[in-house]
Each structure stands twice: as structure tokens, then as C-alpha cells.
Amino acid sequence: MLETSGLTLHYGGSQILHGIDFVAKPGEITCIMGPNGVGKTSFLKALAGTHPRSGGSVTMNGAALPLCRPQDMARRGLSSVPQGRMIFPLLTVRENLETAFAVLPKAEHQIPDEVFTLFPILKDFLSRRGGDLSGGQQQQLAIARALIMRPKVLLLDEPTEGIQPSVIQQIGHVLEYLKAKGDMAIILVEQYFEFAYGLADQVYVFRRGAVSFSGKVSSFDKAVLRAAVSV
């Protein structure tokens, strides 16, 4: 379980997040929804360590997570697939995957077969440069790289953005598979309502850097929830 209490974040003199209380459980997909500019990506950055939180606490499996660098958060079991994917365009697919080894003990420096079962195209493209892949292929590569880190918590920021429908469907199947394994908490920021609604167990709706409401997806009328997260 990952939990935040009273989490705040500033960019310079501007406060972006206002006391976020949040819980994500293993075996569930917790979706953060809301219009653009309400702090969803900033919240993921605060969790991942790419932007230091200003206040509040973050715990994972009951242990407090201190302010630390993204690579240290990854070593503690929190992997992130950021918006824009952030793959290395001049490295091969294999080399991009192997960058995940940096947070693993040397004995675990191998690409699990499961990665190629989930994303078969990557096995065919191991020697191709990351920058030569399509957007959908790059997204698959970014998710695969995060999974190699053996996360307890997986953060995904807009994984369907700019992706063709067939790959969106494949990513959905992968997330359902990971959820069913039951040992990982998945936190998903997503604007594509149907994709998010179909996958999420829990939903948090952000407004102006705060949680406006939250709960089980099944407890909300679909039309009401859609209206709440629209611009």
C-alpha cells in the first residue's frame, strides 16, 4: 500500500498541491482524474521524487518514504512511466531496457521473459534505436523498462496520449494482468475517460490541486463521474 497524508507541493512561490490524502492498494488500479492543470502530474512527480514535496508524508507498506532522488525511490520499489515516455532515443531497445538495471542488485541484471510476453514487439526490435520506434512502441518500451525495476508501486502518467487504438488496448490488457497478480499498486493518471473508467478500482478527482472527491468507481454513476472530470 502507498499512502499520502497532507501532501503539498510548490513551484517557486506558487502552491500546486494542497494537502493531498491518498491511498493506493496492491491488486488495484487507482486512477487520478480531472481537467488539465489541476495537479495530477505534479502529484506523480512528488511521489516519484522528480519534484520534492513541500510538506506532508508518504508511506509505503507502513514505512515512511523520505525526500530522495528518483533513483532512490525506484530502489525502494516505486517505478514511474512519465508523460512523454522519456526513453533514450540514441540507445537501442535493449540498452533502454538495461538502464533499469541501475536500481537492481547485480544478480538481477537480466530482462525477464515476462517483458517480451507482455510486449512481443520489443523482442523483435532489440537492436533498433529507441528514437526510431513509433509512439506506441516507445510507450511499450517505457512501461517494460519500469517493470524490469520490479516495482511495488507503478506510476503511469497519460499512457494513452498520442497512441494508436490497438496499442491502447494492449496496454489495457497488460494493466489488467498486472492488477490480477495482486502484488502491485498501480496509480494511473489518465484523460481518456473510457480507458480509465474500464480499468480503475478507485478514483480520485482533482480540482485546483486538491481532491474534490474519491471512492470506488462502482459507487459513482458513470455520467456523473464523466461530467465531474470534464473541463
C-alpha positions as a Python dict, from the first residue, in 0.01 Angstrom:
ca = {
    (1, 'M'): (0, 0, 0),
    (2, 'L'): (108, 354, -75),
    (3, 'E'): (-45, 635, 129),
    (4, 'T'): (-1, 1011, 143),
    (5, 'S'): (-118, 1241, 418),
    (6, 'G'): (-143, 1618, 379),
    (7, 'L'): (95, 1621, 80),
    (8, 'T'): (176, 1968, -51),
    (9, 'L'): (396, 2087, -336),
    (10, 'H'): (518, 2428, -454),
    (11, 'Y'): (673, 2555, -775),
    (12, 'G'): (860, 2861, -655),
    (13, 'G'): (611, 3078, -471),
    (14, 'S'): (306, 2901, -615),
    (15, 'Q'): (138, 2622, -423),
    (16, 'I'): (27, 2348, -661),
    (17, 'L'): (-94, 2072, -428),
    (18, 'H'): (-299, 2140, -117),
    (19, 'G'): (-293, 1865, 143),
    (20, 'I'): (-349, 1550, -64),
    (21, 'D'): (-469, 1245, 131),
    (22, 'F'): (-445, 940, -93),
    (23, 'V'): (-434, 561, -71),
    (24, 'A'): (-340, 304, -338),
    (25, 'K'): (-364, -69, -261),
    (26, 'P'): (-192, -373, -416),
    (27, 'G'): (-407, -555, -668),
    (28, 'E'): (-593, -236, -758),
    (29, 'I'): (-569, 39, -1017),
    (30, 'T'): (-618, 378, -858),
    (31, 'C'): (-696, 642, -1118),
    (32, 'I'): (-642, 1016, -1076),
    (33, 'M'): (-875, 1214, -1299),
    (34, 'G'): (-964, 1576, -1362),
    (35, 'P'): (-912, 1855, -1617),
    (36, 'N'): (-569, 1974, -1729),
    (37, 'G'): (-374, 2189, -1486),
    (38, 'V'): (-521, 2061, -1159),
    (39, 'G'): (-204, 1897, -1023),
    (40, 'K'): (-230, 1536, -1137),
    (41, 'T'): (116, 1516, -1294),
    (42, 'S'): (264, 1722, -1010),
    (43, 'F'): (131, 1465, -765),
    (44, 'L'): (305, 1183, -951),
    (45, 'K'): (627, 1386, -959),
    (46, 'A'): (605, 1433, -584),
    (47, 'L'): (566, 1056, -539),
    (48, 'A'): (846, 970, -781),
    (49, 'G'): (1091, 1221, -636),
    (50, 'T'): (1131, 1421, -957),
    (51, 'H'): (996, 1728, -776),
    (52, 'P'): (1035, 1748, -398),
    (53, 'R'): (716, 1773, -199),
    (54, 'S'): (688, 2073, 30),
    (55, 'G'): (508, 1903, 317),
    (56, 'G'): (308, 1604, 425),
    (57, 'S'): (412, 1241, 438),
    (58, 'V'): (435, 943, 203),
    (59, 'T'): (440, 585, 333),
    (60, 'M'): (474, 253, 153),
    (61, 'N'): (378, -67, 332),
    (62, 'G'): (370, 135, 653),
    (63, 'A'): (726, 268, 620),
    (64, 'A'): (783, 641, 574),
    (65, 'L'): (944, 744, 246),
    (66, 'P'): (1184, 1034, 295),
    (67, 'L'): (1256, 1300, 38),
    (68, 'C'): (1501, 1139, -201),
    (69, 'R'): (1611, 1121, -563),
    (70, 'P'): (1406, 936, -827),
    (71, 'Q'): (1662, 654, -850),
    (72, 'D'): (1641, 604, -474),
    (73, 'M'): (1260, 595, -491),
    (74, 'A'): (1293, 331, -763),
    (75, 'R'): (1522, 124, -540),
    (76, 'R'): (1253, 140, -272),
    (77, 'G'): (1000, -8, -515),
    (78, 'L'): (836, 286, -687),
    (79, 'S'): (870, 297, -1069),
    (80, 'S'): (740, 574, -1292),
    (81, 'V'): (636, 592, -1657),
    (82, 'P'): (629, 970, -1710),
    (83, 'Q'): (430, 1169, -1960),
    (84, 'G'): (632, 1182, -2283),
    (85, 'R'): (784, 839, -2207),
    (86, 'M'): (1142, 970, -2164),
    (87, 'I'): (1313, 687, -2347),
    (88, 'F'): (1670, 737, -2472),
    (89, 'P'): (1641, 793, -2849),
    (90, 'L'): (2001, 707, -2940),
    (91, 'L'): (2013, 387, -2734),
    (92, 'T'): (1881, 58, -2868),
    (93, 'V'): (1570, -101, -2725),
    (94, 'R'): (1789, -348, -2537),
    (95, 'E'): (2005, -69, -2397),
    (96, 'N'): (1696, 128, -2292),
    (97, 'L'): (1565, -177, -2106),
    (98, 'E'): (1902, -234, -1943),
    (99, 'T'): (1903, 118, -1794),
    (100, 'A'): (1660, -29, -1538),
    (101, 'F'): (1946, -242, -1404),
    (102, 'A'): (2087, 67, -1229),
    (103, 'V'): (1838, 23, -942),
    (104, 'L'): (1871, -357, -913),
    (105, 'P'): (2127, -583, -744),
    (106, 'K'): (2380, -720, -991),
    (107, 'A'): (2236, -1071, -961),
    (108, 'E'): (1908, -941, -1108),
    (109, 'H'): (2059, -777, -1417),
    (110, 'Q'): (1852, -963, -1672),
    (111, 'I'): (1545, -883, -1878),
    (112, 'P'): (1262, -1113, -1762),
    (113, 'D'): (1089, -1322, -2028),
    (114, 'E'): (761, -1179, -1897),
    (115, 'V'): (852, -843, -2054),
    (116, 'F'): (855, -997, -2402),
    (117, 'T'): (538, -1193, -2330),
    (118, 'L'): (360, -867, -2246),
    (119, 'F'): (524, -666, -2525),
    (120, 'P'): (627, -909, -2804),
    (121, 'I'): (723, -631, -3046),
    (122, 'L'): (1015, -532, -2825),
    (123, 'K'): (1185, -868, -2875),
    (124, 'D'): (1184, -812, -3250),
    (125, 'F'): (1323, -459, -3210),
    (126, 'L'): (1600, -516, -2954),
    (127, 'S'): (1868, -375, -3183),
    (128, 'R'): (1658, -82, -3310),
    (129, 'R'): (1721, 264, -3167),
    (130, 'G'): (1455, 395, -2933),
    (131, 'G'): (1412, 711, -3136),
    (132, 'D'): (1317, 508, -3443),
    (133, 'L'): (1015, 350, -3273),
    (134, 'S'): (659, 474, -3314),
    (135, 'G'): (490, 650, -3023),
    (136, 'G'): (303, 336, -2926),
    (137, 'Q'): (619, 125, -2939),
    (138, 'Q'): (803, 380, -2725),
    (139, 'Q'): (523, 365, -2468),
    (140, 'Q'): (552, -13, -2454),
    (141, 'L'): (927, 26, -2407),
    (142, 'A'): (879, 278, -2125),
    (143, 'I'): (636, 51, -1939),
    (144, 'A'): (860, -253, -1991),
    (145, 'R'): (1160, -62, -1854),
    (146, 'A'): (960, 31, -1543),
    (147, 'L'): (853, -331, -1489),
    (148, 'I'): (1213, -455, -1503),
    (149, 'M'): (1271, -248, -1185),
    (150, 'R'): (1033, -490, -1003),
    (151, 'P'): (809, -218, -863),
    (152, 'K'): (572, -247, -570),
    (153, 'V'): (406, 73, -695),
    (154, 'L'): (379, 163, -1065),
    (155, 'L'): (304, 522, -1166),
    (156, 'L'): (166, 587, -1516),
    (157, 'D'): (112, 939, -1647),
    (158, 'E'): (-120, 958, -1951),
    (159, 'P'): (-7, 625, -2106),
    (160, 'T'): (-263, 651, -2390),
    (161, 'E'): (-159, 1000, -2504),
    (162, 'G'): (-89, 1001, -2878),
    (163, 'I'): (-114, 622, -2903),
    (164, 'Q'): (-299, 422, -3168),
    (165, 'P'): (-610, 231, -3052),
    (166, 'S'): (-457, -117, -3091),
    (167, 'V'): (-170, -30, -2857),
    (168, 'I'): (-408, 136, -2609),
    (169, 'Q'): (-599, -192, -2596),
    (170, 'Q'): (-276, -387, -2542),
    (171, 'I'): (-167, -155, -2259),
    (172, 'G'): (-508, -205, -2101),
    (173, 'H'): (-463, -584, -2112),
    (174, 'V'): (-116, -550, -1956),
    (175, 'L'): (-253, -338, -1670),
    (176, 'E'): (-533, -588, -1608),
    (177, 'Y'): (-275, -868, -1596),
    (178, 'L'): (-55, -677, -1351),
    (179, 'K'): (-356, -596, -1133),
    (180, 'A'): (-463, -961, -1126),
    (181, 'K'): (-121, -1066, -996),
    (182, 'G'): (-215, -879, -679),
    (183, 'D'): (133, -770, -566),
    (184, 'M'): (150, -423, -720),
    (185, 'A'): (-36, -97, -662),
    (186, 'I'): (-95, 82, -993),
    (187, 'I'): (-155, 458, -994),
    (188, 'L'): (-286, 587, -1325),
    (189, 'V'): (-327, 948, -1439),
    (190, 'E'): (-544, 939, -1748),
    (191, 'Q'): (-757, 1179, -1956),
    (192, 'Y'): (-908, 911, -2181),
    (193, 'F'): (-1224, 856, -1977),
    (194, 'E'): (-1339, 521, -2119),
    (195, 'F'): (-994, 368, -2075),
    (196, 'A'): (-964, 489, -1716),
    (197, 'Y'): (-1322, 401, -1621),
    (198, 'G'): (-1286, 50, -1758),
    (199, 'L'): (-970, -23, -1558),
    (200, 'A'): (-996, 170, -1232),
    (201, 'D'): (-1098, 25, -897),
    (202, 'Q'): (-1063, 352, -710),
    (203, 'V'): (-1081, 707, -842),
    (204, 'Y'): (-958, 1041, -710),
    (205, 'V'): (-1084, 1354, -882),
    (206, 'F'): (-853, 1655, -856),
    (207, 'R'): (-965, 2018, -869),
    (208, 'R'): (-729, 2312, -816),
    (209, 'G'): (-461, 2100, -657),
    (210, 'A'): (-691, 1923, -411),
    (211, 'V'): (-904, 1610, -403),
    (212, 'S'): (-1263, 1710, -476),
    (213, 'F'): (-1395, 1358, -417),
    (214, 'S'): (-1282, 998, -420),
    (215, 'G'): (-1411, 644, -385),
    (216, 'K'): (-1476, 316, -562),
    (217, 'V'): (-1554, 361, -929),
    (218, 'S'): (-1852, 130, -888),
    (219, 'S'): (-2005, 373, -639),
    (220, 'F'): (-2033, 655, -896),
    (221, 'D'): (-2282, 696, -1177),
    (222, 'K'): (-2077, 690, -1497),
    (223, 'A'): (-2238, 1003, -1644),
    (224, 'V'): (-2190, 1195, -1321),
    (225, 'L'): (-1824, 1094, -1298),
    (226, 'R'): (-1763, 1186, -1663),
    (227, 'A'): (-1913, 1531, -1602),
    (228, 'A'): (-1702, 1578, -1290),
    (229, 'V'): (-1372, 1516, -1469),
    (230, 'S'): (-1451, 1717, -1780),
    (231, 'V'): (-1318, 2066, -1841),
}
